Amino acid sequence: MRRIVVLAIGLTLCVFGGPVNAAPGDFAADLYANLPRDQNLICSPLSIYQALAMTRSGAAGKTAAEMDHILGPDAQARQMIAALSTSDPDFQLHIANALWVQKGFDLLPQFCDAISKEFQGACNNVDFADPADACLRINRWVSDQTNGKIPELFSPGSVPHDAKLVLTNAIYFHADWNEPFMPEKSSMGDFHVGGHTDPDQRMMMHKLGSYRVMHGDQFDALELPYKGGKISMLIVLPKKMDGLTTVESEMTGPMIDRIAAGMDSHFLALSLPKFKFSFQTSLQTALEAMGITAAFKRDEADFSGIDGRRDLFVADAVHKAFIAVDEAGTEAAAASGIVMMPTAIPMPRETFTIDHPFLFLIRDNSSGAVLFMGRVLDPGSE
């Protein structure tokens, strides 16, 4: 299958008057647990982590301590991100960072150096007094970095005219299934939207094959590898039609690792819905619930490592993502080709039918890093 996942995150820092007197799996699970639950969702813990890590480069005091507690070991995470950023012929994973600085607002050289050397982030001057133009420039950069899938991260007027700095991270991911689905096998089938008893009709993809699965008490899990086998999608399907909330509440970092480690191969008949949707949210509530609170408070935030003064705070953290999942393989396989198969195909002894709300994770199989995480309540909604 050809699938595309793209997203972007922006953190807006504003200045306030005068000085004030006064581990990747766990991060992914904690973040996910604090995002909205009443809709389809796609987010990238990797992208959000990196935007926060850039911001942390300029933090001090309590602000830095809170961020360190959430972000975990710095060196290990940066090594992981660097490894994921290397080019690979089997998939596209493009990660980009940028700073957008108010004209005339001076940043400390060491902060600029950290963003440039450690995050390969470019520094751009804009005039937030003209928010429409500033947003246009930032959105154009985001669109370019995400292959046009996220044309607008900031709507006109959403960035305050007194903003001083916006940090952005964008990710574009594109990969094919290791064994693509055949479009002619797809058909309309039952899907219990929202876990309801009465099913609706949604487009389902079907395939016979050998897949790694795990059967738990509350859920069944299946691994769908992408071409090359370095990255996989994990599908976590509750046993109960309306059991997603219970399963999500148990989805910690160690649980994700146990699922991946506890799988073994089964020959089965797989049915998976096609789905495509966008998701956008402010991250402030989620990050505060995770323990990053001082950064959002005018009288507590300490980002003196950015400009040498305690006059900055995080005004907002915006996240937008897009995902598309379908049958298509590579362009060559979709054109003309003859595939020789054994004349006798063994009949599967079990089925894995994904016909009600489920959780999905896109994971680097080597490091265990969760690149993307989300839920599908209705594969037909966009």
Protein Blocks (a to p, Z undefined) as FASTA:
>chain_A
ZZdddddddddddddehjadddfklmmmmmmmmgcfkbccdddfklmmmmmmmmmmmggh
jllmmmmmmnopfklmmmmmmmmmpccfkbccdddddddddehiacdfklmmmmmmmnop
acddddfklmmlmmmmmmmmmmmmnnomambfbgghkacfkbfbdcddddddddddfbdc
dfklgccddddehhiabdcddddddddddddddddfkbccdddddehjlaccdddddfbf
klmmmmmmmmcfklmmmmmmmgccdddddddddddddddddfklmmmmnopaklmpmklg
cckkmnopacbccfbdcddddddddfbdcfklmmccdddddfbdcddfbdcddfbdcddd
dddfknopafbgcddfblkbZZ
